Amino acid sequence: MMPDVPRSSGQRLAVWRISAAAALLGLGQNGFLVALPMLVAHSGLALEEWAGLLLLGSMLFVVGSPFWGRFSDRHGSRPVVLQALVGYIVSFTLVASALAASMAGLLQGLTLISVVAMARVIYGLTVAGMVPGCQRWAVALEPENQRSRALAAISAGLSTGRLMGPLVAGASLGLSFYAPFVIMVMAGVLAMLLVAGVADPGRDLHASSAPATWRGRRLNRKLWPYIGLALAVSMALSLMQLGLPDALQHRLAITPDRASHLMGIMLSLGALGSLLVQLLAVRRRRLPWPGLVAGGILAALLGTLLLTLAHTALWLALGTIATSIGIALAVPGYNSRAGQLQGQGAGSGLMGMMHTLGYGMATAIVALAPATSLLPLALAACGCGALLGWPIARDARRAGE
């Protein structure tokens, strides 16, 4: 085990600079979603085509996240984060350029789809390294017994990006339907400047604690409950987001426009709650990682139960906030343990792959199940996560946590 070292103000600032780079991921994801109606209206491509292009980039995280996680454990975090930022800038530059050319009548139909698809492939294969790289980098700058605090800083950055994405996109769409992507490119350049001078202390952060067998790509058997939990919570989050519009519209008897507006408010409140929990509870180390996981599972269970049963806007909002807070607690907890078992970069990459698979499975469920069943299925996913509490508790006792 590495000895604790004093944590200087420079190290604290470095962690937050890395967190600002991670915020770009949330900014890009939610900003793209908010811009979809304008893209459909002005690009000549249908909603299904844009949805497929978005899914193309996201599903490549299944390949990219584990690869870049292992790469960061072997070669350091800086090159992983920098290549992710370059890929982010190139991808959104291509999207903005393609949309500007489409507006001028230079790109249409299949040609436009091809350019945007190339941008999304670049995005998926490079930006997949952003979270595992940033998490490992932040952990390297903190004392080893404060791993959760470093991971919470990165989670807070992601939450901030998700909170700011709709605001930035909504404010800039009045200028042009491709203006949000120009702003994302500028944000990527700024992030590169922020992290350029941050030290990357050591290439083999966990040489003394991570199993040497991971260098041979063998999976630690103790990770299986955490893999299942990551899959369950990502499915629950995605099913909540996909099931809310129908629940709002039919349970409250409101129009689709009103439901969309109300959903935006609820998701923003959920993102704000997640951010506050990550800053006030996880960052200040109020709970060890087993407490974070247990508290997160219970809060997510309560939240999805409220969403399943509620028939008023207030209770639906409380359910959304509780579910978001629960997931915000659980993710740094099981990411911390995955890093202890497998090496921080590799563990984070594996958890990122499970998150992407969970989102993909939720999307497949939407195509097969009626909309009214999505929130109960989110509750069922959280229930499956709760069943994993027993092996996780046993692992925590054996680890002396």
Secondary structure as the mmCIF struct_conf table of DSSP 4:
data_model
#
loop_
_struct_conf.conf_type_id
_struct_conf.id
_struct_conf.beg_label_comp_id
_struct_conf.beg_label_asym_id
_struct_conf.beg_label_seq_id
_struct_conf.end_label_comp_id
_struct_conf.end_label_asym_id
_struct_conf.end_label_seq_id
HELX_LH_PP_P HELX_LH_PP_P1 MET A 2 ASP A 4
HELX_RH_AL_P HELX_RH_AL_P1 SER A 9 SER A 43
BEND BEND1 GLY A 44 GLY A 44
HELX_RH_AL_P HELX_RH_AL_P2 LEU A 47 MET A 59
TURN_TY1_P TURN_TY1_P1 LEU A 60 LEU A 60
HELX_RH_AL_P HELX_RH_AL_P3 PHE A 61 HIS A 75
BEND BEND2 SER A 77 SER A 77
HELX_RH_AL_P HELX_RH_AL_P4 ARG A 78 MET A 103
TURN_TY1_P TURN_TY1_P2 ALA A 104 GLY A 105
BEND BEND3 LEU A 106 LEU A 106
HELX_RH_AL_P HELX_RH_AL_P5 GLY A 109 THR A 126
HELX_RH_3T_P HELX_RH_3T_P1 VAL A 127 GLY A 129
HELX_RH_AL_P HELX_RH_AL_P6 MET A 130 ALA A 140
TURN_TY1_P TURN_TY1_P3 LEU A 141 LEU A 141
BEND BEND4 GLU A 142 GLU A 142
HELX_RH_3T_P HELX_RH_3T_P2 GLU A 144 GLN A 146
HELX_RH_AL_P HELX_RH_AL_P7 ARG A 147 SER A 172
TURN_TY1_P TURN_TY1_P4 LEU A 173 LEU A 175
TURN_TY1_P TURN_TY1_P5 PHE A 177 TYR A 178
HELX_RH_AL_P HELX_RH_AL_P8 ALA A 179 VAL A 195
TURN_TY1_P TURN_TY1_P6 ALA A 196 GLY A 197
BEND BEND5 ARG A 203 ARG A 203
TURN_TY1_P TURN_TY1_P7 LEU A 205 SER A 209
BEND BEND6 ALA A 210 ALA A 210
HELX_RH_3T_P HELX_RH_3T_P3 ALA A 212 GLY A 216
TURN_TY1_P TURN_TY1_P8 ARG A 217 ARG A 217
HELX_LH_PP_P HELX_LH_PP_P2 ARG A 218 ASN A 220
HELX_RH_3T_P HELX_RH_3T_P4 ARG A 221 LEU A 223
HELX_RH_AL_P HELX_RH_AL_P9 TRP A 224 ARG A 251
TURN_TY1_P TURN_TY1_P9 LEU A 252 ALA A 253
HELX_RH_AL_P HELX_RH_AL_P10 PRO A 256 VAL A 277
HELX_RH_PI_P HELX_RH_PI_P1 GLN A 278 VAL A 282
TURN_TY1_P TURN_TY1_P10 ARG A 283 ARG A 285
BEND BEND7 LEU A 287 LEU A 287
HELX_RH_AL_P HELX_RH_AL_P11 TRP A 289 LEU A 309
BEND BEND8 THR A 312 THR A 312
HELX_RH_AL_P HELX_RH_AL_P12 ALA A 313 GLN A 342
HELX_RH_AL_P HELX_RH_AL_P13 GLN A 344 LEU A 368
BEND BEND9 ALA A 369 ALA A 369
HELX_RH_3T_P HELX_RH_3T_P5 ALA A 371 SER A 373
HELX_RH_AL_P HELX_RH_AL_P14 LEU A 374 LEU A 387
TURN_TY1_P TURN_TY1_P11 LEU A 388 LEU A 388
HELX_RH_AL_P HELX_RH_AL_P15 GLY A 389 ALA A 399
TURN_TY1_P TURN_TY1_P12 GLY A 400 GLY A 400
#
